[in-house]
Amino acid sequence: PSKPEEQLTQQQKQQNKLMKELKQSLHESLKQPPQKSNQLVPESESEKMQHYVEQLRLKPANALKEELSNLRLPNKGRKPDLVDRLAKFYVAQDEGRESGADDDDEDMDDGEVQMPAVVAPSSTTLDLDRPMSFAGISRLSTAATNALRQAFSDPVPTPIQKVAIPKLLYAQQSALLHAPTGSGKTLTYILPITETLWKEVEDANKDGDIDPDAMENGVALVLLPTRELAAQVAGIASVLAPPGMVKLVPRPMNLMSLWKAEADRGEEYEYFENQGNDEEPTSSSGRTYKPRILVGSAKSISLSLFGDKKMPAPPTSKPEGKSLLSSSRWLVMDEVDRLLNVKKSRTDKSFKRHEKPAAMLAAAIARLTKGRVQVIAASATVGRPIRRELSRVLGLHSSECPETLRGEEDTANLKRKVDNDEIHIGRAVKIPEAVKNYVLPVDGSTTGSLLTSAAFAAKTILSPPEKGMPSRKVLLVLTRGSDIKVHNALGAMRHFGINPEPQSLLDALEVDGTDRLMEAHRKVSGVVGLGGSKEKKNKLDSDDGYLLITHEDNVRGLHLDGLDAVIVV
């Protein structure tokens, strides 16, 4: 026999041996009288139900739906219905095992043991009472444990997470995170905040001295450059944080209205298109907390607090806004190089003196909290100009700027560059080997010639694939230097008859109302990881190809799964 056949035969022998040993051990265990487990197991059916409900409600709705699908149970409905359905199933399974124990003795006479039916394990199977350590955190919360295991199966912290998370969580120090794009900076700054909030919830359940709903215990403001990136970060944070503590600020609004009693459907539950169920969500699956993490674009949050000349008054009253800023415990500025005015050099003439929204917010928070706020800034590009500007905004001397944290590998590479007198040492952007770059020369530099070449490239990439191959997914990015508007590019692509019909990325993400924006981002991005959706209900999520067009200012930091090509004009 060939070598693969020999290996297969050896595997079969091992499997048969293992099965025989398993049957023998099961036979012996069933002969012995049942022993009570040392673990505390709920006795009554209602107690068992509550036990499972408390565990299941911590999981995202997408995970519950997939688990129901794996068990061949209906997976439609809102999150409380999904939790209730799964909990009843597990309780029924427990009851079936207990009632079937008496019948097992009759099968022993035949010498064969009937193996129990086993449901194939999946990534969303309940991991009850299985604590997990991660990046220096000895015991993660149940929500973070389930989310990380679902997203990464066997979670391994990245270099920046190993270095930064212990300092941000235990030392509670301010920091400037410097790591390559895609290295997990979002999880690095979100996880210490959510784990601190879970600790407060646990302490409140034990002695009741801490009220996790009180704004005075500290609020986290997470500032992003764009609303779309804010929706992505809010989706991740909502999976890791206690229910209800994450609120997205998609537009200028009265921020104090977020502390009202009614639940926000989009952040507590999945939004299902064509669901046809208008009932309000209930809180039967567990307690929902008041907001402690506000995520939004710097402009939306700034206008919500300070207003502008077009508004008769700020949406949030000045006393309430001052109280909110004074309660800030964490200030996160992601993509900080885009949030602040950074001089390219000390003699940069193009530098604008008016403050950006993020700078106004950071300065106000630093002043009102007397410097006690924990500032976490993150970027793939960090140098002296950013550190100088961040220090100025926070009212610090340049020598007192928050420590720059890098992964061990990045620190070693930076030291090597300094020793070798290499330039451009501040940039930490790495291009994976799987990404191939091509340059398409253009005859002329007019808008028409650029769009004609881009249309030729898009048409070539999107040409019908071979039979059985999935359609291509392409993103067209317009740079500032091209001076081309998105609507002009859309018109040109449609003029050349590109199929499928081109669409603006922001139009695909655009929705009306805070309750749908986060779910819209999950659908369009196709993200299957942390805080993502595995549902395929949107055209952009399916195997059909697409051409999305956007400007470079709107796409930085966004995560789009399954892209085949990016055309940069």
C-alpha positions as semicolon CSV with decimal commas, in nm:
position;residue;x (nm);y (nm);z (nm)
1;P;0,000;0,000;0,000
2;S;0,100;0,361;-0,058
3;K;0,224;0,580;0,225
4;P;-0,106;0,776;0,270
5;E;-0,292;0,443;0,299
6;E;-0,048;0,326;0,566
7;Q;-0,105;0,644;0,763
8;L;-0,480;0,609;0,730
9;T;-0,465;0,249;0,851
10;Q;-0,256;0,354;1,150
11;Q;-0,509;0,630;1,231
12;Q;-0,794;0,379;1,212
13;K;-0,612;0,148;1,453
14;Q;-0,560;0,433;1,700
15;Q;-0,924;0,536;1,670
16;N;-1,047;0,181;1,731
17;K;-0,819;0,150;2,034
18;L;-0,942;0,478;2,178
19;M;-1,305;0,384;2,119
20;K;-1,256;0,049;2,293
21;E;-1,093;0,218;2,594
22;L;-1,366;0,479;2,605
23;K;-1,643;0,219;2,598
24;Q;-1,470;0,017;2,871
25;S;-1,429;0,321;3,098
26;L;-1,789;0,423;3,036
27;H;-1,906;0,068;3,113
28;E;-1,718;0,071;3,445
29;S;-1,838;0,420;3,541
30;L;-2,202;0,329;3,479
31;K;-2,170;0,024;3,707
32;Q;-2,072;0,248;3,997
33;P;-2,341;0,428;4,198
34;P;-2,381;0,791;4,092
35;Q;-2,180;1,035;4,300
36;K;-2,271;1,391;4,375
37;S;-2,053;1,647;4,202
38;N;-1,859;1,892;4,410
39;Q;-1,976;2,174;4,183
40;L;-2,281;2,374;4,277
41;V;-2,545;2,270;4,025
42;P;-2,889;2,431;4,036
43;E;-3,152;2,185;4,160
44;S;-3,481;2,319;4,025
45;E;-3,562;2,382;3,663
46;S;-3,609;2,755;3,725
47;E;-3,266;2,781;3,888
48;K;-3,108;2,596;3,597
49;M;-3,287;2,829;3,356
50;Q;-3,158;3,137;3,536
51;H;-2,805;2,989;3,543
52;Y;-2,798;2,942;3,166
53;V;-2,965;3,278;3,098
54;E;-2,698;3,464;3,294
55;Q;-2,424;3,293;3,093
56;L;-2,591;3,326;2,753
57;R;-2,685;3,692;2,779
58;L;-2,315;3,785;2,787
59;K;-2,265;3,648;2,436
60;P;-2,332;3,857;2,124
61;A;-2,655;3,792;1,936
62;N;-2,466;3,668;1,629
63;A;-2,301;3,395;1,837
64;L;-2,638;3,290;1,979
65;K;-2,788;3,270;1,631
66;E;-2,503;3,055;1,501
67;E;-2,529;2,825;1,801
68;L;-2,903;2,784;1,740
69;S;-2,830;2,704;1,374
70;N;-2,575;2,440;1,476
71;L;-2,839;2,284;1,703
72;R;-3,097;2,305;1,421
73;L;-3,320;2,534;1,622
74;P;-3,499;2,849;1,496
75;N;-3,258;3,143;1,501
76;K;-3,491;3,435;1,431
77;G;-3,592;3,696;1,685
78;R;-3,442;3,944;1,924
79;K;-3,165;3,871;2,167
80;P;-3,387;3,795;2,471
81;D;-3,579;3,540;2,261
82;L;-3,256;3,376;2,144
83;V;-3,126;3,358;2,502
84;D;-3,452;3,209;2,627
85;R;-3,464;2,952;2,346
86;L;-3,108;2,832;2,405
87;A;-3,150;2,823;2,783
88;K;-3,464;2,605;2,751
89;F;-3,274;2,371;2,519
90;Y;-2,986;2,324;2,765
91;V;-3,227;2,274;3,056
92;A;-3,415;2,012;2,853
93;Q;-3,084;1,840;2,774
94;D;-2,997;1,827;3,144
95;E;-3,339;1,683;3,229
96;G;-3,302;1,422;2,953
97;R;-2,966;1,308;3,084
98;E;-3,104;1,273;3,436
99;S;-3,413;1,079;3,328
100;G;-3,212;0,853;3,098
101;A;-2,965;0,747;3,367
102;D;-3,195;0,471;3,498
103;D;-3,224;0,304;3,158
104;D;-2,851;0,260;3,109
105;D;-2,822;-0,045;3,338
106;E;-3,039;-0,252;3,102
107;D;-2,789;-0,212;2,822
108;M;-2,500;-0,353;3,023
109;D;-2,601;-0,716;2,975
110;D;-2,527;-0,711;2,604
111;G;-2,163;-0,628;2,661
112;E;-2,197;-0,326;2,430
113;V;-2,233;0,027;2,549
114;Q;-2,456;0,265;2,355
115;M;-2,249;0,575;2,298
116;P;-2,436;0,898;2,379
117;A;-2,515;1,134;2,094
118;V;-2,261;1,410;2,075
119;V;-2,321;1,751;1,923
120;A;-2,024;1,862;1,716
121;P;-1,839;2,134;1,903
122;S;-1,832;2,477;1,748
123;S;-1,655;2,802;1,820
124;T;-1,968;2,930;1,991
125;T;-2,026;2,635;2,225
126;L;-2,069;2,756;2,583
127;D;-1,743;2,775;2,775
128;L;-1,892;2,772;3,124
129;D;-1,655;2,825;3,417
130;R;-1,347;2,826;3,195
131;P;-1,145;3,135;3,294
132;M;-0,885;3,262;3,052
133;S;-0,575;3,477;3,099
134;F;-0,471;3,724;2,831
135;A;-0,187;3,976;2,799
136;G;-0,108;3,988;3,170
137;I;-0,472;3,975;3,286
138;S;-0,490;3,664;3,503
139;R;-0,866;3,617;3,474
140;L;-1,069;3,777;3,198
141;S;-1,438;3,853;3,237
142;T;-1,680;3,598;3,093
143;A;-1,786;3,838;2,819
144;A;-1,427;3,900;2,704
145;T;-1,339;3,531;2,730
146;N;-1,631;3,421;2,512
147;A;-1,577;3,704;2,263
148;L;-1,205;3,636;2,219
149;R;-1,253;3,260;2,190
150;Q;-1,528;3,309;1,935
151;A;-1,321;3,552;1,730
152;F;-0,976;3,390;1,750
153;S;-1,036;3,033;1,875
154;D;-0,698;3,032;2,055
155;P;-0,634;3,397;2,141
156;V;-0,269;3,503;2,147
157;P;-0,187;3,865;2,236
158;T;0,006;4,072;1,984
159;P;0,336;4,240;2,084
160;I;0,171;4,578;2,156
161;Q;-0,100;4,406;2,365
162;K;0,158;4,221;2,576
163;V;0,343;4,543;2,656
164;A;0,060;4,795;2,687
165;I;-0,241;4,619;2,844
166;P;-0,078;4,553;3,188
167;K;0,040;4,915;3,209
168;L;-0,297;5,057;3,105
169;L;-0,499;4,829;3,336
170;Y;-0,289;4,792;3,652
171;A;-0,062;5,098;3,648
172;Q;-0,341;5,310;3,492
173;Q;-0,079;5,521;3,322
174;S;-0,132;5,745;3,021
175;A;0,035;5,621;2,705
176;L;0,091;5,678;2,336
177;L;0,047;5,344;2,154
178;H;0,274;5,309;1,852
179;A;0,212;4,991;1,650
180;P;0,157;4,887;1,288
181;T;-0,186;4,895;1,129
182;G;-0,375;4,574;1,210
183;S;-0,174;4,493;1,524
184;G;-0,471;4,509;1,762
185;K;-0,448;4,864;1,900
186;T;-0,829;4,886;1,937
187;L;-0,842;4,584;2,167
188;T;-0,535;4,718;2,349
189;Y;-0,711;5,032;2,469
190;I;-1,068;4,896;2,495
191;L;-0,997;4,583;2,703
192;P;-0,847;4,760;3,011
193;I;-1,152;4,990;3,024
194;T;-1,412;4,713;2,991
195;E;-1,234;4,486;3,239
196;T;-1,230;4,770;3,494
197;L;-1,604;4,817;3,445
198;W;-1,669;4,443;3,488
199;K;-1,470;4,455;3,813
200;E;-1,695;4,737;3,936
201;V;-2,002;4,529;3,847
202;E;-1,866;4,231;4,043
203;D;-1,782;4,450;4,345
204;A;-2,130;4,604;4,333
205;N;-2,288;4,258;4,335
206;K;-2,078;4,158;4,639
207;D;-2,109;4,452;4,876
208;G;-2,306;4,719;4,692
209;D;-2,063;5,000;4,783
210;I;-2,003;5,091;4,417
211;D;-2,283;5,193;4,181
212;P;-2,178;5,089;3,828
213;D;-2,449;5,316;3,684
214;A;-2,313;5,635;3,842
215;M;-2,151;5,872;3,595
216;E;-1,943;6,010;3,883
217;N;-1,745;5,682;3,893
218;G;-1,584;5,773;3,563
219;V;-1,674;5,787;3,194
220;A;-1,462;5,688;2,894
221;L;-1,465;5,915;2,588
222;V;-1,334;5,740;2,275
223;L;-1,261;5,987;1,993
224;L;-1,222;5,872;1,631
225;P;-1,162;6,068;1,309
226;T;-1,478;5,946;1,130
227;R;-1,825;5,827;1,220
228;E;-1,775;5,500;1,030
229;L;-1,462;5,412;1,227
230;A;-1,650;5,503;1,545
231;A;-1,921;5,252;1,454
232;Q;-1,656;4,981;1,412
233;V;-1,495;5,054;1,750
234;A;-1,834;5,077;1,923
235;G;-1,923;4,733;1,785
236;I;-1,610;4,584;1,943
237;A;-1,659;4,765;2,275
238;S;-2,025;4,661;2,303
239;V;-1,921;4,294;2,288
240;L;-1,663;4,332;2,565
241;A;-1,839;4,572;2,803
242;P;-2,127;4,509;3,047
243;P;-2,464;4,535;2,866
244;G;-2,571;4,890;2,795
245;M;-2,248;5,062;2,896
246;V;-2,139;5,145;2,538
247;K;-2,318;5,422;2,350
248;L;-2,243;5,543;1,999
249;V;-2,265;5,918;1,927
250;P;-2,328;5,925;1,550
251;R;-2,422;6,295;1,525
252;P;-2,448;6,606;1,746
253;M;-2,701;6,532;2,020
254;N;-2,782;6,590;2,385
255;L;-2,538;6,348;2,545
256;M;-2,730;6,343;2,872
257;S;-3,023;6,182;2,688
258;L;-2,809;5,866;2,669
259;W;-2,862;5,820;3,042
260;K;-3,239;5,789;3,000
261;A;-3,406;5,466;3,113
262;E;-3,517;5,340;2,771
263;A;-3,291;5,094;2,592
264;D;-3,130;5,166;2,258
265;R;-3,235;4,882;2,032
266;G;-2,935;4,898;1,805
267;E;-2,676;4,865;2,081
268;E;-2,854;4,615;2,303
269;Y;-2,996;4,394;2,030
270;E;-2,933;4,305;1,670
271;Y;-3,119;4,504;1,408
272;F;-3,291;4,262;1,170
273;E;-3,408;4,394;0,838
274;N;-3,761;4,293;0,742
275;Q;-3,808;4,143;1,082
276;G;-4,166;4,265;1,110
277;N;-4,155;4,269;1,489
278;D;-4,206;4,614;1,638
279;E;-4,217;4,511;2,003
280;E;-3,976;4,689;2,231
281;P;-3,692;4,476;2,376
282;T;-3,732;4,350;2,727
283;S;-3,472;4,314;3,000
284;S;-3,570;3,962;3,100
285;S;-3,228;3,830;2,997
286;G;-3,049;4,033;3,263
287;R;-2,970;4,380;3,387
288;T;-2,882;4,661;3,148
289;Y;-2,648;4,928;3,283
290;K;-2,624;5,302;3,223
291;P;-2,361;5,433;2,975
292;R;-1,999;5,453;3,083
293;I;-1,828;5,447;2,739
294;L;-1,915;5,708;2,475
295;V;-1,775;5,638;2,127
296;G;-1,799;5,883;1,839
297;S;-1,617;6,105;1,596
298;A;-1,438;6,395;1,764
299;K;-1,654;6,638;1,566
300;S;-1,986;6,480;1,676
301;I;-1,892;6,477;2,046
302;S;-1,743;6,829;2,029
303;L;-2,054;6,975;1,864
304;S;-2,271;6,790;2,116
305;L;-2,090;6,970;2,400
306;F;-1,980;7,304;2,256
307;G;-2,202;7,357;1,951
308;D;-2,097;7,595;1,670
309;K;-2,199;7,925;1,515
310;K;-2,483;7,759;1,321
311;M;-2,648;7,633;1,641
312;P;-2,844;7,864;1,871
313;A;-2,711;7,664;2,168
314;P;-2,515;7,341;2,226
315;P;-2,735;7,027;2,229
316;T;-2,598;6,947;2,577
317;S;-2,641;7,227;2,831
318;K;-2,317;7,383;2,958
319;P;-2,356;7,271;3,323
320;E;-2,432;6,913;3,216
321;G;-2,149;6,915;2,963
322;K;-1,906;7,042;3,225
323;S;-2,021;6,770;3,466
324;L;-1,970;6,504;3,198
325;L;-1,619;6,624;3,109
326;S;-1,527;6,649;3,478
327;S;-1,631;6,284;3,521
328;S;-1,400;6,167;3,241
329;R;-1,179;5,886;3,367
330;W;-1,040;5,773;3,031
331;L;-0,975;5,976;2,717
332;V;-0,892;5,769;2,410
333;M;-0,776;5,929;2,084
334;D;-0,741;5,670;1,808
335;E;-0,556;5,776;1,492
336;V;-0,427;6,070;1,698
337;D;-0,218;6,202;1,408
338;R;-0,545;6,278;1,227
339;L;-0,725;6,416;1,533
340;L;-0,463;6,683;1,615
341;N;-0,292;6,954;1,412
342;V;0,057;6,813;1,369
343;K;0,332;7,028;1,227
344;K;0,553;6,856;0,973
345;S;0,837;7,076;1,095
346;R;0,891;7,374;1,324
347;T;0,887;7,606;1,022
348;D;0,576;7,456;0,860
349;K;0,394;7,757;0,706
350;S;0,079;7,561;0,619
351;F;0,007;7,486;0,985
352;K;-0,344;7,597;1,087
353;R;-0,375;7,773;1,419
354;H;-0,742;7,699;1,485
355;E;-0,795;7,403;1,717
356;K;-0,941;7,076;1,601
357;P;-1,241;6,929;1,790
358;A;-1,028;6,660;1,956
359;A;-0,779;6,920;2,080
360;M;-1,060;7,130;2,231
361;L;-1,204;6,825;2,410
362;A;-0,866;6,701;2,536
363;A;-0,771;7,046;2,669
364;A;-1,107;7,089;2,846
365;I;-1,091;6,741;3,004
366;A;-0,731;6,786;3,121
367;R;-0,824;7,120;3,279
368;L;-1,149;7,004;3,446
369;T;-1,003;6,677;3,581
370;K;-0,682;6,855;3,692
371;G;-0,477;6,608;3,490
372;R;-0,620;6,297;3,660
373;V;-0,771;6,157;3,338
374;Q;-0,593;5,858;3,184
375;V;-0,503;5,959;2,828
376;I;-0,455;5,682;2,570
377;A;-0,352;5,791;2,219
378;A;-0,288;5,545;1,936
379;S;-0,138;5,571;1,590
380;A;0,076;5,382;1,341
381;T;0,276;5,700;1,285
382;V;0,442;5,851;1,592
383;G;0,722;6,106;1,602
384;R;0,831;6,424;1,776
385;P;0,562;6,644;1,612
386;I;0,281;6,428;1,754
387;R;0,438;6,415;2,100
388;R;0,488;6,793;2,100
389;E;0,129;6,862;1,994
390;L;-0,018;6,611;2,240
391;S;0,183;6,766;2,524
392;R;0,066;7,116;2,426
393;V;-0,300;7,013;2,414
394;L;-0,279;6,846;2,756
395;G;-0,099;7,144;2,908
396;L;0,221;6,951;2,971
397;H;0,586;7,021;2,906
398;S;0,720;6,819;2,612
399;S;0,930;6,614;2,856
400;E;0,608;6,511;3,038
401;C;0,438;6,366;2,731
402;P;0,276;6,024;2,796
403;E;0,516;5,734;2,746
404;T;0,532;5,586;2,398
405;L;0,462;5,211;2,414
406;R;0,567;4,973;2,138
407;G;0,576;4,597;2,100
408;E;0,906;4,429;2,180
409;E;0,973;4,356;1,812
410;D;0,898;4,714;1,708
411;T;1,120;4,850;1,987
412;A;1,409;4,629;1,871
413;N;1,363;4,741;1,509
414;L;1,349;5,106;1,616
415;K;1,672;5,070;1,819
416;R;1,842;4,913;1,517
417;K;1,735;5,203;1,295
418;V;1,858;5,459;1,545
419;D;2,194;5,282;1,575
420;N;2,225;5,276;1,194
421;D;2,120;5,641;1,157
422;E;1,825;5,544;0,936
423;I;1,559;5,805;0,862
424;H;1,178;5,775;0,887
425;I;1,206;5,585;1,213
426;G;0,866;5,706;1,338
427;R;0,653;5,510;1,095
428;A;0,534;5,164;1,201
429;V;0,336;5,049;0,897
430;K;0,418;4,701;0,768
431;I;0,288;4,560;0,439
432;P;0,217;4,184;0,464
433;E;0,399;3,963;0,216
434;A;0,065;3,842;0,078
435;V;-0,012;4,192;-0,052
436;K;0,122;4,263;-0,401
437;N;0,157;4,620;-0,530
438;Y;0,132;4,722;-0,896
439;V;0,175;5,062;-1,061
440;L;-0,040;5,147;-1,364
441;P;0,110;5,439;-1,563
442;V;-0,138;5,703;-1,683
443;D;-0,098;5,902;-2,003
444;G;-0,160;6,252;-1,871
445;S;-0,258;6,380;-1,530
446;T;-0,611;6,505;-1,599
447;T;-0,910;6,382;-1,401
448;G;-1,045;6,208;-1,712
449;S;-0,726;6,012;-1,776
450;L;-0,700;5,906;-1,411
451;L;-1,061;5,785;-1,399
452;T;-1,029;5,611;-1,737
453;S;-0,728;5,411;-1,616
454;A;-0,903;5,335;-1,285
455;A;-1,211;5,212;-1,473
456;F;-0,991;4,991;-1,694
457;A;-0,827;4,837;-1,387
458;A;-1,161;4,786;-1,209
459;K;-1,321;4,630;-1,517
460;T;-1,027;4,392;-1,559
461;I;-1,034;4,282;-1,195
462;L;-1,414;4,249;-1,185
463;S;-1,436;4,052;-1,513
464;P;-1,644;3,732;-1,475
465;P;-1,432;3,475;-1,287
466;E;-1,386;3,114;-1,385
467;K;-1,672;2,879;-1,310
468;G;-1,691;2,795;-0,941
469;M;-1,475;3,092;-0,837
470;P;-1,629;3,367;-0,619
471;S;-1,676;3,715;-0,765
472;R;-1,418;3,980;-0,688
473;K;-1,456;4,257;-0,427
474;V;-1,279;4,584;-0,505
475;L;-1,234;4,909;-0,313
476;L;-1,143;5,227;-0,507
477;V;-0,973;5,493;-0,290
478;L;-0,939;5,855;-0,403
479;T;-0,639;6,034;-0,252
480;R;-0,626;6,403;-0,160
481;G;-0,375;6,468;-0,436
482;S;-0,610;6,341;-0,708
483;D;-0,862;6,619;-0,630
484;I;-1,143;6,389;-0,748
485;K;-1,481;6,382;-0,574
486;V;-1,653;6,054;-0,496
487;H;-1,966;6,143;-0,696
488;N;-1,752;6,221;-1,003
489;A;-1,578;5,884;-0,974
490;L;-1,915;5,710;-0,936
491;G;-2,043;5,877;-1,254
492;A;-1,731;5,778;-1,448
493;M;-1,745;5,414;-1,335
494;R;-2,114;5,393;-1,431
495;H;-2,038;5,558;-1,766
496;F;-1,791;5,279;-1,847
497;G;-2,060;5,018;-1,768
498;I;-1,880;4,845;-1,482
499;N;-2,075;4,555;-1,338
500;P;-2,171;4,521;-1,053
501;E;-2,287;4,880;-1,023
502;P;-2,038;5,094;-0,827
503;Q;-2,149;5,226;-0,489
504;S;-2,013;5,478;-0,240
505;L;-1,878;5,314;0,075
506;L;-2,040;5,584;0,290
507;D;-2,375;5,530;0,115
508;A;-2,347;5,160;0,199
509;L;-2,278;5,250;0,562
510;E;-2,528;5,536;0,578
511;V;-2,834;5,469;0,792
512;D;-3,075;5,686;0,985
513;G;-3,050;5,665;1,362
514;T;-2,803;5,545;1,620
515;D;-2,978;5,211;1,659
516;R;-2,875;5,089;1,312
517;L;-2,532;5,232;1,243
518;M;-2,328;4,971;1,429
519;E;-2,515;4,682;1,268
520;A;-2,489;4,845;0,925
521;H;-2,112;4,859;0,964
522;R;-2,105;4,490;1,056
523;K;-2,308;4,399;0,748
524;V;-2,109;4,607;0,501
525;S;-1,765;4,520;0,638
526;G;-1,838;4,146;0,648
527;V;-1,626;4,126;0,963
528;V;-1,637;3,783;1,127
529;G;-1,403;3,864;1,414
530;L;-1,449;4,040;1,743
531;G;-1,775;4,233;1,744
532;G;-1,849;4,122;1,390
533;S;-2,139;3,953;1,221
534;K;-2,150;3,615;1,053
535;E;-2,490;3,682;0,899
536;K;-2,512;3,731;0,525
537;K;-2,824;3,938;0,475
538;N;-2,677;4,225;0,274
539;K;-2,577;4,226;-0,090
540;L;-2,229;4,338;0,011
541;D;-2,198;4,042;0,250
542;S;-2,282;3,778;-0,009
543;D;-2,048;3,605;-0,252
544;D;-2,142;3,860;-0,522
545;G;-1,866;4,098;-0,612
546;Y;-1,880;4,474;-0,564
547;L;-1,699;4,800;-0,633
548;L;-1,701;5,047;-0,342
549;I;-1,564;5,401;-0,386
550;T;-1,443;5,623;-0,104
551;H;-1,199;5,899;-0,013
552;E;-0,879;5,824;0,177
553;D;-0,996;6,032;0,475
554;N;-1,295;5,800;0,527
555;V;-1,134;5,459;0,494
556;R;-0,831;5,468;0,725
557;G;-0,869;5,219;1,008
558;L;-1,181;5,051;0,868
559;H;-1,183;4,671;0,854
560;L;-1,335;4,519;0,539
561;D;-1,313;4,141;0,513
562;G;-1,267;3,954;0,186
563;L;-1,129;4,237;-0,029
564;D;-0,951;4,115;-0,343
565;A;-0,806;4,445;-0,463
566;V;-0,766;4,811;-0,367
567;I;-0,729;5,066;-0,647
568;V;-0,564;5,389;-0,530
569;V;-0,605;5,697;-0,752
